[in-house]
């Protein structure tokens, strides 16, 4: 049986240890560590019981959603988690508002309970480099995992070591608009699927590529975001590949509107 039931349930420690080190999980009992990960200074002065209840538990529910999404996608062909996509967290380190490595956790459980799933592709289209799952790939020497990462190299996290795990990097500089973005995406995905045919896709669909996002610094319109999503799903649909979509980053009110329009 899958590690979680289809109801409101959080990951337990044993499930997290599938990916995370004991030292890292223990470090989350320090409010200062969580403040650093979330980049919210006030968390530093809060008692840890409150931090766990109000900050970490919501992360855990979203992480559970990512794990369950793998099972749902296997049954239905696709699944969307309205949270998750914590692509800056790896097994031994959090950061960038990412406390748990939900993408790696999900794919590990997917392979465990569905042994026919061997080759997995991560299509990470958040504006930031997905250095968390990339570091997990390096640590595991996972050669059956193919990472497409389309990101703005001008912004956080500038992780050159993690970038060694990217099979197909697609760099989009600050100010990139719809036409440029979608052209690069189509060309990159054509190249990726020509060299690697996955059994399963994880699509990290950050909306921080949206115009005026203060952190993504790209200039893609709401319609461009929708076209991006349609392009990715069309590949999965045409090739009959199950896909999980995670909503990941987005840092302005209009990002939420874009998510609803999906």
Secondary structure, DSSP 8 states (H G I E B T S, - for coil): --SS-SSS----HHHHTTTS-HHHHHHTTSHHHHHHHHT-GGGGGS-HHHHIIIIIHHHHHHHHHHHHHHHHHHHHSEEEESS---TT-BTTB-BTTB-S-HHHHHHHHHHHH-TT---EEEEE-SSS--HHHHHHHHHHT-TTEEEEEEE-TTSTT--HHHHTT-SEEEE--TT-BHHHHHHHHHHHHHHHHHH---SEEEEE--STTBTT-TTT--BB-HHHHHHHHHHHHHHHHHHT-EEEEE-----SHHHHHHHHH-
